[in-house]
Amino acid sequence: MVKSTVRFPEEVLDAAEELVERGLFTNRSEFQRFAVECILAQVDEGYEPEMLDYEELYAEVFPDETDGPAPAPSADAPMDDEFLQTAARARQFAMRGDLDTAEDLVDTRYSPADPRALILEDLLATHR
């Protein structure tokens, strides 16, 4: 396994730590690996999560979804996916120097523990 260093805002790490304390994940690293696998499975239809026990973790984190991760949109599907719209809008605010509005947008769409929020927070961190 390759080691990678990623910087997260303190609030994101606090949310991840809360999930660890609730017993959903054994540690923050496991949560971060899961979050990345989850997003990759949603945006790349050819990607198969490699994380051990991914399906079981997914079922615990998203108990209301019985069919597993949402499939990635096909290449000819319109780009109206909520996550992509949110990412594009948040990036637009950030590039215009309005990080507060970008962060508010992410906070209103996703809970701090949502893997999509982690990805968007990482995107916004590049504009600080």
Secondary structure, DSSP 8 states (H G I E B T S, - for coil): ---------HHHHHHHHHHHHTTSSSSHHHHHHHHHHHHHHHH-TT----STTHHHHHHHH-TT-TT-S-----TTS-S--HHHHHHHHHHHHHHTT-HHHHHHHHHHHS-TTSHHHHHHHHHHHTT-
